[in-house]
Each structure stands twice: as structure tokens, then as C-alpha cells.
Amino acid sequence: MVKILNKLFLSIFIFVLFISLFFVPILYSSNPYYTDEYYEQLILSGDGFFWPIPGYTYISSYFGKRVSPTSYASSNHSGIDIPASSNTNLYAIEDGIVTFASWGAGGGYTIVLKLLNFPNISVSYCHVSPNFIVSRNQIVKKGELIGFVGPKNVYGINNNPYKDSNGNPTNGATTGCHLHLTIKVDDIPVNPLNFFNKE
């Protein structure tokens, strides 16, 4: 019985090793969405994605590791932060369909677009104004006005755990007015700056 179990274990081990060595690398390398060429094709196929806040190019927090600016804020930043005053216009970076426009916990009030030309890509606009001008299932075009930068403090959210130093409720995990922009490819956050013209 022990010999049979040993042979079975060895057969399974060899099978898994064979699959891992010969098929997994092929599956991974055949996925075009994680290559520099894919990002370059997005940029070169047109003008890249439309910048969400024209005229506001300063980035206060980049994608990746960082020191958390406030409690509940992540130390592995899933996007970029672009400071702008409350009510600054926000635009669709690409053609898309609105899949979410509501309160989004740490992101505060949030708008999410699923891109029509790149259906494996979604874009989240966080800390936006609660006065939504788009709604779920609405189709928006690249460069179309979709919302506004939200205020730092918001009221009316039951059990909102996010507070400023004075104890006032905030628009998610934030220390001030800004747009937090996240781009996900196959539900995995990637650096949003890969999608814009590098000029």
C-alpha cells in the first residue's frame, strides 16, 4: 500500500512539475496586458488616455509603496493622487460605462468606469463630489465631464470611520481635496502613469 501511495505521489509531483515548467510560462507570456509593448500601443494608437484633470499635473502620492498619510490609508498605494480644489472638473480618460457611482469606503465617494475599448481595464475616481452627474450603466465618452473633485469633509454617511484631526467625517481616507485615480488591468492595480503620453 505504501509503495502504491509513493508511486501515486511521485506521479502527481512529476505531472505538476511538467505543467509548471512547460505551460504556466506560456500562459503568462501570452497575456499582452502586462507588457511594456501593450502600454506603448495604448499610447501610440492615439494620444494616450485623456488626463482626468487638465491643468493639474502635480502628483502628491505616486503608485506603489509609501508612508500612509492618515489612518486607514494604505501603505501600498493602488493609484496616484492629484491635488485639486473641491468642485474641480473630472473627465473620462477613455470611453467607458459607469459601473459604480456611490460611497466607496476608504475611497470616499467614488466613480468607476469599465472601459469599452479595453474591457479588461477599469478606472476608479475616488474622493469625488457626492453630487453625481453620472449614474450606473451610463456610457461616457473620452474627455466627457463625469464629476467633480469632492470636499475633504462629508456628512450623512452612517458609521463613517474616516475623520480629520478635529473629529469631522472625511471623504474616505484623505487629508485634503484631491483625485485618487486607480487603473486596474484584470482587477490588478497598475501604475496609471503607464497610460498617458510621456511628454
Order of alpha helices (4+ residues) and beta strands (2+ residues): alpha-alpha-alpha-beta-beta-beta-beta-beta-beta-beta-beta-beta-beta-beta
